[in-house]
Every structure is written in structure tokens, then in C-alpha cells.
Amino acid sequence: MTDAKTEILARIRGALHDTPSAPAAERTYRVASDRAAAEVLEMLEDRLVDYKATVHHETPESLPGRIAELLGASSRYVVPAGLDRSWLPEDTAARRALTDPNDARAASALGVRELNAVDAVVTSSTVSCAETGTIFLTGRPDEGRRAISLVPDHHICVVPAATVVELIPEALARVTPTAPVTMISGPSATSDIELERVEGVHGPRRLDVILLG
């Protein structure tokens, strides 16, 4: 053990010799929303648009047409194994939609090169926090593993209206603690390089959010 490490550990033991207890955290923040559902949805849309995402409002009947429109001329896109197939366009087979299993070890799991070659990905979502404009993906069967929502350049994310909450505590209550959580607030972007905004560094450059009512 080095002298420096010995000294550090000695200081820690000295600081804790009287077994001090940590002060109780003040939890005076709101844990439940009192806003109307329509107001919460409006708040989420406002935040997402501010983050440069595009937001659409659809019903189960109009959803396949909207997804077809957003895919445009895209010939290949990927969907998680558990996604509701009724959401997809009628010409899905012609577009060569690829189904990716949740388990990356599966023989049919798409690699990074294959995911980089597709035009888009379509997923659902677990919960969305309106206060921060954040969409939570937790690796559920209809969301897929993390790679499929981070590698393709275009993400079409379906957000059922019933999964939208106002506050972070409400959102976290719907997330399994051990789940692999991906939080999305608009297209991927960073300003780390000379304070200039660069999009697509850590994920898709284009994010279309469909609020499904």
C-alpha cells in the first residue's frame, strides 16, 4: 500500500471515528401532479419542440399512415420484436423492415454495422416526463435493446398518452430499478466542441415523437 493511500484511508477513518449520521434529506418537492392530463401533454410537446424534436398527434387508426409518411422513401428500418405490428404501414414487407430481438446474443440480433445501414427505427416507450421533456426507454419488448435506438439516424418513437406524467418522481415510479434506462430529450446533440451545437454524436439526428391518443 502506498504512503498516499495510507494517508487517505487514515483521514477517512479519522473523519468517521465518531460514526456521524447523514442529515435527513428534505423531500419537499412534489411527487404527484395536480395538472389536467391535457395540460401535461401540452407541456411535454412544448419541451420536445424546444429540444428540436418533431411532435405528431395520432390515433391507433391514423398511426400506420403517419409512420409511413415519416419513413418516406426509406427502404429499410428496424423494429423491436415486441412492437405492435398494427402500428406499422401496410407496405412494411416491401420496405424490408428488420425485426431485432431483445437479446443481443441471439443469432438474429443486428450488429452495429447492420443498424448503421438502416434508415430508421420505430419503437414504443415506457413513460415520458413532461416537466423535463424526457422520454424513458427501458428495454421492454416493444422498445428493444439500447443499440437500436442509438445507432440509426432517425428515431420514430410512439408515446401513448396514458404513459405521460408531469413529474420526475412519477416517471421513476414507473421504471423498473434494474432496467437499462435510456432517456431521450430531443435529437442527440452536444455543444462540447468549441460551444458549437453538433447533432447526431450520441444518437439519432432526427427524432419524431408520436403522441398516441
N, C-alpha and C positions, 0 to 999 in steps of 0.2 A: 504494500500500500504506500503510495507516495505521501510525502510530507504535506502537500497541499490538500489532498483528500482527507488525511487525518485531521487537519485543522478544521476543514469544513464540517466534518461529522462531529467534531468536538463542540463546535459552535452550535450546531443543531441540537445536540444533547443538552447543552447548557441552556438554550432558549426554552427547551421543553421540560426542564427538570421539575418544575412545579405543576406539570400537566395542566396548562391553561386550557380552558374550553373555548371553542369558537363562539363568537356572538351569534345570537339568533338572527337569521335573515329576515328583514322586513318584507313581507309579501303583501304590499298594499295595492298592487296593480290589479286590474280587472282580470278575472278568469272566465267570465261569461258575458256574452254580448246581449245588449238590450235593444239592438237595432232591428228594424224590419228586414226580412230576407231580401227584398228588392233593393234596399239601400246598401246592403252588404255586397250584393252582386255589382251594383254600380261602382262601389268603392274599388272592388277588385279590378274591374275593367279599366277604371281611371289609372290605377297604379300600373297595370300591364302596358297600357298605351304609352304611359310616361316612360316606361323602360324599353320602348320601341318594339313591343310585340304587337301583332295584329289580332284583334278580337272579333269573333263572329258569334251570333246567336242563332241556334238551330233547334229543331225538334227531332225526335227519332226518325220521322218521315223525311225530313229535308237533309238529314245529316249525310247520307251517302252522296247526294248531289254536291254538297259543299266540299266534301273531301275530294271528289273527282275534280271539282273546279280548282282546288288548291294544288292538287297534284299536277294539273295542267297536262303537258305533254310528257311527263315523267314516265319512263318505260319500266322502271324498277323501283320498288320501295319495299321496306321491311316492316313486318308487324309481329308483335309478340304472340306466342302460341295461344294465350288465353283471351285474346281480343274478340269481342263480339263481332262475328262476321257480317251481321246485318248492318253494321255501320259502314262497311266498305262499298265502293262503287260496283255496279253491275259488271263492268269490264275488268274486274280485278284479275281474272285469269289471263286475259290478254296483256295486262301490264306486267305480268310475271312477278306478282307480289311474293316475297320470300317470307316464310314463317321461321322465326328464330325461337328455339326452346329456352326456357329459363335457366337451364343448367349449361354452363359454358363447357362442361366436359362431354356433353352429348355429341354424337358423331355429326349431327346436322347443325351444330352451333356455328354461326358465321364468325369468321375471323375478322381482324381489323381491316385487312385489305379488301375483303368482300364487303364489309359495311361501308368502307370509304367509296366503293364503286356504286352504291345505290344512291338514288336521287333524294329519298326522303324516308322518314319513319313516322308511323302513326301509332300512338299509344293512348291509353286512358291515364287516370291519375288517382291518387289516394285521397288527398284533401288539399284545399287551397286556402291561404290566409289572406284575406282582403286588406288587412291593415298594412301589410308589408308587400303585397302583390307577389306572393310566393306560392308556387305550385310544388307539392311534395310528390315525388315518385318513390315507392318503397319496394320495388322489385316484385310486385304481385304479378300473377299470370297475365293480366291484361295490360301490364306496363312493361314487362320484360326486364332483362338484366340491364345494368347501368350502361354497358357499352353501346347498346343500340340507340340510346337517347343522346349519346355524347359524340359519336363518330359521324353519322350522316349530317349533311349540311343544312337540312330542312327538317324541322320537327313539327308535326301536326299533333297537338295534344288536346284530347277531349276532356273537358271538365264538367261532370254532371253538376247541375245547380245545387243538388242536395248535399254535395260534398264541400261547399264553400262556407267557410266560417269567417268571423271577423278577426279574432284574436289568436296570437301565437299559442297561449295555453290551450285553447280549444283545438287548434290544429295538432299539437303534440299529443293530446289525449287520444287522437285517432290513429296515431302512428305506433306500430309495434316497436318497443325499445330496441330490439335486436335486429331490426330491419336495415338493409343497406339504403339509406336515405339519400336521394338526390333532390336538391332544392333549386328550383328554376324561377328566376325573376327576369324575364325578357331574354332576348338572344344573348349568346355568350359574348362578352366584351371586357376589355381591360384598358386602362389608361396608364399602366405601369411604365410603358416605354415612352419617355420624353413627354409624358402627360398628354399624349395623343390617343384618342379612342381608336382601338383596333378590335374589330368584331371577328368572331369565329376562332378565337385562340383556344378556348377550353371547351368548346361545344358548338352546336349549330349556329350559323349566322342568321338564320331565319326561323322565327317562332310564330306559328299560327295557333291561337288558342280558341277552341270552340266551346262556348258555354251551352251545355245541352240541357234544355228545359223540358 
